[in-house]
Amino acid sequence: MSDKRSPWREPIVWLIVALPAVAVIGGIVMVVVSSRAGNIDAVSDNVQRTAQIQTTDLGPDERAKQLGLGAVFRIAKDGVQVFPASGTFDRTQTLHLALQHPNRGEEDLKVDLKPDELGWSAPLDVDGGHDWSLQLTSASGDWRLRGRLPRGQQAAHLGSSLAEQ
């Protein structure tokens, strides 16, 4: 009498089937995760790509450096404020402020700052639980100041992104 066992009762058969199945399932999971990650390019500048070279317009940064512009950003109880620190600003002009989340573009904030007695201000609720990249520009866009607001801090310096030489 021959006692024939089913091949599925042998551990080696399970090993032969399970390893490729796990590899296929793992590959599918990785494709799904990577497709949901979205764009992680945190640069808000208009970047042009030619071959492997990336270029952007640094004219507004150069203009801010030439004018010697510097400012202080502050989170207040009722919104945000910007105070001039150096250089000559047009105090009648509305300024544009962009707060960029470090890795989630959908949480970026933009606000127009109106002139007040000390600088510029606007009502805005800012989450202090993570870092922010700050960008302050004139209404015409002819100069640009940048800075970084670390997590938990209430104020940051804004200046030209071009290094002093």
C-alpha positions as CSV (number, residue, x, y, z in Angstrom):
1,M,0.0,0.0,0.0
2,S,1.5,3.3,-0.9
3,D,0.9,6.2,1.4
4,K,1.1,9.2,-0.9
5,R,1.4,12.6,0.9
6,S,0.1,15.8,-0.7
7,P,2.9,18.0,-2.0
8,W,1.4,20.9,0.1
9,R,2.3,19.1,3.2
10,E,6.0,19.4,2.4
11,P,7.7,22.6,3.8
12,I,10.0,23.0,0.8
13,V,7.0,23.4,-1.5
14,W,5.7,26.2,0.7
15,L,9.1,27.9,0.5
16,I,9.2,27.6,-3.3
17,V,5.8,29.2,-3.5
18,A,6.0,31.7,-0.7
19,L,9.2,33.5,-1.5
20,P,8.2,34.7,-5.0
21,A,4.7,35.6,-3.7
22,V,6.2,37.8,-1.0
23,A,8.5,39.4,-3.5
24,V,5.6,40.3,-5.8
25,I,3.4,41.6,-3.0
26,G,6.3,43.6,-1.6
27,G,6.9,45.1,-5.1
28,I,3.3,46.1,-5.4
29,V,3.2,47.7,-2.0
30,M,6.4,49.7,-2.8
31,V,4.9,51.0,-6.1
32,V,1.7,52.1,-4.3
33,V,3.6,53.8,-1.5
34,S,6.0,55.7,-3.9
35,S,3.1,56.8,-6.1
36,R,1.3,58.3,-3.1
37,A,4.3,60.2,-1.8
38,G,3.8,63.1,-4.2
39,N,6.3,65.7,-5.2
40,I,8.9,66.3,-2.5
41,D,10.6,69.2,-4.3
42,A,10.4,71.9,-1.7
43,V,11.8,74.7,-3.8
44,S,9.1,77.2,-4.7
45,D,11.2,79.0,-7.3
46,N,10.6,78.7,-11.0
47,V,13.5,76.4,-11.9
48,Q,14.4,75.8,-15.5
49,R,16.2,72.6,-16.4
50,T,18.5,72.2,-19.4
51,A,20.2,68.8,-19.6
52,Q,21.4,68.2,-16.1
53,I,21.7,71.9,-15.2
54,Q,19.1,73.7,-13.1
55,T,18.9,77.5,-13.1
56,T,16.7,80.0,-11.4
57,D,16.4,83.8,-11.5
58,L,18.4,85.3,-8.6
59,G,17.7,88.9,-9.7
60,P,15.3,89.6,-6.8
61,D,17.9,88.3,-4.3
62,E,20.6,90.4,-5.9
63,R,18.4,93.5,-5.7
64,A,17.7,92.9,-2.0
65,K,21.4,92.6,-1.4
66,Q,22.1,95.8,-3.3
67,L,19.5,97.7,-1.3
68,G,20.8,96.2,2.0
69,L,17.4,95.0,2.9
70,G,16.8,93.0,6.1
71,A,13.6,92.4,8.1
72,V,12.4,90.6,11.2
73,F,9.4,88.3,11.0
74,R,7.4,87.7,14.2
75,I,4.4,85.7,15.2
76,A,2.0,87.8,17.2
77,K,-1.2,86.9,19.1
78,D,-3.4,88.2,16.4
79,G,-1.4,87.3,13.3
80,V,2.1,87.9,11.8
81,Q,4.2,91.0,11.7
82,V,7.3,92.1,9.7
83,F,9.5,94.9,10.9
84,P,12.2,96.6,8.7
85,A,15.7,96.0,10.2
86,S,18.0,97.5,7.5
87,G,17.8,99.2,4.2
88,T,15.1,101.5,2.8
89,F,11.7,100.0,2.3
90,D,8.7,101.6,0.7
91,R,6.5,101.8,3.8
92,T,3.3,102.4,1.8
93,Q,3.7,99.2,-0.3
94,T,1.9,95.9,0.5
95,L,4.3,93.0,0.9
96,H,3.7,89.3,0.1
97,L,4.8,86.7,2.6
98,A,5.0,82.9,1.9
99,L,5.4,80.4,4.7
100,Q,6.5,77.1,3.1
101,H,6.0,73.8,5.0
102,P,9.3,71.8,5.0
103,N,7.7,68.8,3.1
104,R,4.0,69.2,2.6
105,G,3.2,71.8,0.0
106,E,-0.5,71.7,0.6
107,E,0.1,73.3,4.1
108,D,2.0,76.3,2.7
109,L,0.6,79.6,3.7
110,K,0.5,82.9,1.7
111,V,-0.6,86.3,3.0
112,D,-0.5,89.9,1.9
113,L,1.0,92.1,4.6
114,K,-0.5,95.6,4.9
115,P,1.5,98.6,6.2
116,D,1.0,99.6,9.8
117,E,2.7,102.0,12.3
118,L,5.7,99.7,12.9
119,G,6.0,97.7,9.7
120,W,3.6,95.3,8.1
121,S,1.0,92.9,9.5
122,A,-1.7,90.5,8.6
123,P,-4.0,88.1,10.5
124,L,-2.7,84.6,10.1
125,D,-2.6,81.5,12.4
126,V,0.8,79.8,12.1
127,D,1.5,76.3,13.5
128,G,4.7,76.5,15.5
129,G,5.0,72.7,15.7
130,H,7.5,72.5,12.8
131,D,10.0,74.6,10.9
132,W,8.9,77.1,8.2
133,S,10.8,78.5,5.2
134,L,9.9,82.2,4.9
135,Q,9.9,84.3,1.7
136,L,9.1,88.0,1.7
137,T,8.7,89.8,-1.6
138,S,7.7,93.3,-2.7
139,A,4.3,93.7,-4.5
140,S,6.2,94.2,-7.8
141,G,8.5,91.2,-7.1
142,D,11.7,93.2,-7.7
143,W,13.3,92.1,-4.4
144,R,13.1,89.0,-2.2
145,L,14.1,88.2,1.4
146,R,14.3,84.7,2.8
147,G,14.6,83.2,6.2
148,R,13.9,80.1,8.3
149,L,11.6,79.9,11.4
150,P,12.7,77.0,13.5
151,R,10.0,74.9,15.4
152,G,8.8,76.6,18.5
153,Q,10.4,80.0,17.8
154,Q,8.3,83.2,17.4
155,A,10.6,85.3,15.3
156,A,13.2,85.0,12.5
157,H,15.5,87.2,10.5
158,L,14.8,87.7,6.8
159,G,17.6,88.7,4.4
160,S,19.0,88.2,0.9
161,S,19.8,84.6,0.2
162,L,23.1,85.6,-1.6
163,A,26.1,85.4,0.7
164,E,28.1,88.6,1.4
165,Q,31.4,88.7,-0.4
